[in-house]
Amino acid sequence: MSTDETPTDAEAACFEAGIKFGSLYHQFAGTPIAPESASSLATAMEEAIENQPHCIDVTVDVRTDDLEAELADSTADYTELTGRFLEVEIVVDYEGCTVVTHMAMEDGYPLMKLESIRNR
């Protein structure tokens, strides 16, 4: 943080990206999902998060191979959405500072990471 304690545009953009990830994950975790509904759920997630301020792009990929493997030994036709079934990229632009963030599984846990910061 700068010495005057006012957040920089890059810091504000990173904060905004964190808000988007928190919203995406906690809004949709637990949603019933099946291979047949994975695509429409991914689209709904993208469109919902893109409504938020400063968000310029959201890409949600459902790992359908992992989803199908989860259901292979189950008597149910669906399971609940968790981070292990998702790969997500969120791009935020705040006052000309663009941050690219990504969520993917790492050591069995869905981690959200800052990939890059670009200033115009």
Rosetta silent file (secondary structure, phi, psi, omega in degrees, C-alpha in Angstrom):
SEQUENCE: MSTDETPTDAEAACFEAGIKFGSLYHQFAGTPIAPESASSLATAMEEAIENQPHCIDVTVDVRTDDLEAELADSTADYTELTGRFLEVEIVVDYEGCTVVTHMAMEDGYPLMKLESIRNR
SCORE:     score description
SCORE:     0.000 S_00000001
   1 L     0.000  146.320  179.476    0.000    0.000    0.000 S_00000001
   2 L   -65.541  162.481 -174.946    1.213    3.523   -0.703 S_00000001
   3 L   -66.588  -23.102  178.215    2.529    5.589    2.187 S_00000001
   4 L   -85.004    3.420  176.327   -0.593    7.783    2.315 S_00000001
   5 L    68.134    9.325  172.266   -2.646    4.619    2.919 S_00000001
   6 L   -84.900  127.577 -179.351   -4.882    5.269   -0.084 S_00000001
   7 L   -60.879  141.613  174.014   -5.179    2.048   -2.087 S_00000001
   8 L   -73.382  166.072  176.222   -3.542    2.121   -5.495 S_00000001
   9 H   -61.059  -37.455  178.386   -5.634    1.343   -8.563 S_00000001
  10 H   -64.247  -42.533  178.172   -3.908   -2.038   -8.762 S_00000001
  11 H   -64.411  -41.162  178.523   -4.796   -2.801   -5.140 S_00000001
  12 H   -65.173  -39.872  178.601   -8.405   -1.747   -5.723 S_00000001
  13 H   -63.988  -41.094  177.879   -8.593   -3.906   -8.858 S_00000001
  14 H   -64.801  -40.935  176.509   -7.263   -6.913   -6.913 S_00000001
  15 H   -60.213  -46.348  179.122   -9.813   -6.279   -4.165 S_00000001
  16 H   -59.550  -41.017  178.025  -12.601   -6.145   -6.752 S_00000001
  17 H   -62.716  -40.536  177.762  -11.435   -9.463   -8.228 S_00000001
  18 H   -62.154  -39.538  176.878  -11.511  -11.023   -4.764 S_00000001
  19 H   -60.929  -43.311 -178.701  -15.089   -9.817   -4.285 S_00000001
  20 H   -63.647  -42.761  179.234  -16.083  -11.411   -7.590 S_00000001
  21 H   -65.705  -41.722  177.977  -14.512  -14.756   -6.653 S_00000001
  22 H   -60.851  -42.999  178.690  -16.134  -14.764   -3.231 S_00000001
  23 H   -63.947  -48.358 -178.729  -19.487  -14.046   -4.789 S_00000001
  24 H   -59.526  -51.171 -173.930  -19.092  -16.679   -7.497 S_00000001
  25 H   -66.129  -49.022 -173.643  -17.908  -19.428   -5.201 S_00000001
  26 H   -79.919  -20.254  175.188  -20.268  -18.904   -2.302 S_00000001
  27 H   -75.406  -36.525 -172.121  -23.304  -18.134   -4.412 S_00000001
  28 H  -105.902  -15.037  178.042  -23.032  -21.307   -6.489 S_00000001
  29 L   -59.215  132.590 -179.784  -21.339  -23.869   -4.200 S_00000001
  30 L    95.087   -8.911  178.268  -23.826  -26.594   -3.416 S_00000001
  31 L   -63.430  134.142  175.282  -25.895  -26.075   -6.571 S_00000001
  32 E   -61.545  133.916 -178.925  -27.109  -29.405   -7.974 S_00000001
  33 E  -141.289  141.594  176.265  -25.118  -30.205  -11.130 S_00000001
  34 L  -134.394  160.488  178.795  -25.137  -32.983  -13.689 S_00000001
  35 L   -53.232  -36.454 -178.522  -23.139  -33.378  -16.905 S_00000001
  36 L   -69.476  -26.076 -177.936  -26.227  -32.342  -18.882 S_00000001
  37 L  -102.932   -1.714 -174.530  -26.636  -29.080  -16.951 S_00000001
  38 H   -59.333  -43.631 -177.219  -22.954  -28.171  -16.604 S_00000001
  39 H   -65.780  -43.951 -178.947  -22.842  -25.886  -19.624 S_00000001
  40 H   -69.478  -34.314  177.024  -25.942  -23.902  -18.710 S_00000001
  41 H   -67.160  -41.858  177.804  -24.778  -23.532  -15.110 S_00000001
  42 H   -59.485  -43.591  178.783  -21.369  -22.278  -16.294 S_00000001
  43 H   -63.109  -43.593  178.984  -23.091  -19.691  -18.499 S_00000001
  44 H   -61.358  -40.449  179.222  -25.345  -18.581  -15.635 S_00000001
  45 H   -64.350  -46.498  179.460  -22.306  -18.168  -13.371 S_00000001
  46 H   -58.673  -49.987 -175.961  -20.442  -16.126  -15.983 S_00000001
  47 H   -67.017  -35.239  179.017  -23.380  -13.850  -16.693 S_00000001
  48 H   -66.324  -46.419 -176.842  -24.199  -13.317  -13.017 S_00000001
  49 H   -72.390  -33.786  178.239  -20.676  -12.300  -12.043 S_00000001
  50 H   -63.363  -17.427  176.196  -20.191  -10.125  -15.149 S_00000001
  51 L   -69.002  -20.649 -174.268  -23.037   -7.941  -13.833 S_00000001
  52 L   -75.124  151.409 -178.950  -20.821   -6.713  -11.007 S_00000001
  53 L   -56.348  142.405  174.343  -18.960   -3.388  -11.252 S_00000001
  54 L    71.565   -2.114 -179.213  -15.542   -3.370  -12.948 S_00000001
  55 E   -85.817  122.280 -177.791  -15.878   -6.977  -14.151 S_00000001
  56 E  -109.327  -17.725  177.903  -15.078   -7.219  -17.852 S_00000001
  57 E  -161.601  139.498  174.832  -14.854  -10.985  -18.423 S_00000001
  58 E  -135.676  130.654  175.387  -15.636  -14.235  -16.642 S_00000001
  59 E  -124.610  121.872  178.605  -14.897  -17.693  -17.999 S_00000001
  60 E  -117.381  120.854  174.565  -16.212  -20.733  -16.149 S_00000001
  61 E  -113.615  122.406  175.673  -15.209  -24.203  -17.309 S_00000001
  62 E   -88.499  127.763  179.660  -16.857  -27.161  -15.602 S_00000001
  63 L   -78.124   84.355 -173.695  -14.532  -30.137  -15.448 S_00000001
  64 H   -65.745  -29.225  176.399  -17.067  -32.583  -16.842 S_00000001
  65 H   -61.634  -43.934  178.170  -14.622  -35.513  -16.763 S_00000001
  66 H   -67.579  -37.354  177.732  -14.301  -35.094  -12.996 S_00000001
  67 H   -63.422  -46.358  179.076  -18.057  -34.623  -12.694 S_00000001
  68 H   -64.888  -38.373  177.259  -18.752  -37.825  -14.637 S_00000001
  69 H   -63.505  -39.635  177.764  -16.173  -39.727  -12.567 S_00000001
  70 H   -60.984  -37.534 -175.647  -17.883  -38.513   -9.369 S_00000001
  71 H   -87.257  -12.607 -174.492  -21.219  -39.813  -10.635 S_00000001
  72 H   -58.028  -39.500 -177.719  -19.928  -43.126  -12.048 S_00000001
  73 L  -101.865   13.905 -176.339  -20.308  -45.019   -8.781 S_00000001
  74 L  -104.533  152.058  173.885  -23.348  -43.104   -7.576 S_00000001
  75 L   -85.903  -11.941  179.467  -26.997  -43.987   -7.771 S_00000001
  76 L   -86.440  156.490  177.934  -27.809  -40.299   -8.206 S_00000001
  77 L   -94.389   -0.503 -178.334  -27.850  -38.492  -11.536 S_00000001
  78 L  -147.598  168.439  173.849  -26.358  -35.317  -10.055 S_00000001
  79 E  -140.860 -176.557  178.365  -24.026  -34.075   -7.353 S_00000001
  80 E   -97.988  144.369 -179.616  -23.370  -30.732   -5.714 S_00000001
  81 L   -69.739  129.892  172.297  -21.104  -28.157   -7.265 S_00000001
  82 L  -135.253  171.265 -178.947  -17.777  -27.686   -5.504 S_00000001
  83 H   -60.543  -24.723 -177.594  -14.531  -26.061   -6.516 S_00000001
  84 H   -67.756  -14.202  178.773  -13.066  -29.355   -7.652 S_00000001
  85 H   -98.611    3.310 -171.722  -15.352  -29.239  -10.702 S_00000001
  86 E  -122.923  145.286  162.045  -14.444  -25.689  -11.752 S_00000001
  87 E  -127.732  127.875 -172.578  -11.773  -23.717  -13.515 S_00000001
  88 E  -133.397  140.067  170.282  -12.527  -20.006  -13.507 S_00000001
  89 E  -126.008  133.032  177.120  -10.900  -16.890  -14.884 S_00000001
  90 E  -126.370  132.042  178.022  -12.093  -13.411  -13.909 S_00000001
  91 E  -116.726  127.976 -178.745  -10.819  -10.198  -15.473 S_00000001
  92 E  -122.969  139.489  173.694  -11.419   -6.892  -13.706 S_00000001
  93 E  -121.438  122.012  178.234  -10.629   -3.384  -14.905 S_00000001
  94 E  -127.700  112.902  176.772  -10.451   -0.609  -12.327 S_00000001
  95 L    51.598   41.832  177.340   -9.436    2.883  -13.477 S_00000001
  96 L    84.996    1.560  176.086   -7.299    1.482  -16.313 S_00000001
  97 E  -105.152  119.560 -177.551   -5.670   -1.230  -14.239 S_00000001
  98 E  -107.830  128.140  176.010   -6.614   -4.707  -15.465 S_00000001
  99 E  -117.101  140.918  176.606   -6.123   -7.773  -13.318 S_00000001
 100 E  -114.260  125.491 -178.645   -6.479  -11.354  -14.470 S_00000001
 101 E  -124.312  158.579 -173.963   -7.294  -13.918  -11.801 S_00000001
 102 E  -145.369  143.660  173.171   -7.724  -17.668  -11.954 S_00000001
 103 E  -123.360  129.988  175.511   -9.166  -20.414   -9.776 S_00000001
 104 E  -153.503  164.104  179.714   -8.101  -24.034  -10.091 S_00000001
 105 E   -72.777  137.522  174.074   -7.540  -27.001   -7.842 S_00000001
 106 E  -143.568  119.120 -177.954   -4.211  -27.232   -6.082 S_00000001
 107 L    53.963   40.295  175.965   -3.480  -30.017   -3.618 S_00000001
 108 L    79.425   11.439 -177.618   -7.191  -30.814   -3.392 S_00000001
 109 E  -133.228  137.587  178.702   -8.285  -27.249   -2.654 S_00000001
 110 E   -76.826  109.822 -179.219   -9.730  -24.584   -4.990 S_00000001
 111 E  -104.042  139.861  177.111   -7.210  -21.753   -4.939 S_00000001
 112 E  -105.580  128.723 -174.744   -7.769  -18.320   -6.397 S_00000001
 113 E  -129.984  150.109  171.955   -4.655  -16.637   -7.749 S_00000001
 114 E   -85.140  120.093 -178.952   -3.655  -13.336   -9.240 S_00000001
 115 E   -91.332  -42.898 -178.782   -2.196  -14.078  -12.683 S_00000001
 116 E  -159.570  157.602  174.476   -1.313  -10.596  -13.923 S_00000001
 117 E  -129.694  125.564  179.175   -1.706   -6.859  -13.430 S_00000001
 118 E  -125.996  132.641  174.031   -1.618   -4.524  -16.437 S_00000001
 119 E  -106.013  139.521  175.221   -1.771   -0.719  -16.400 S_00000001
 120 L   -77.964    0.000    0.000   -2.776    1.212  -19.494 S_00000001
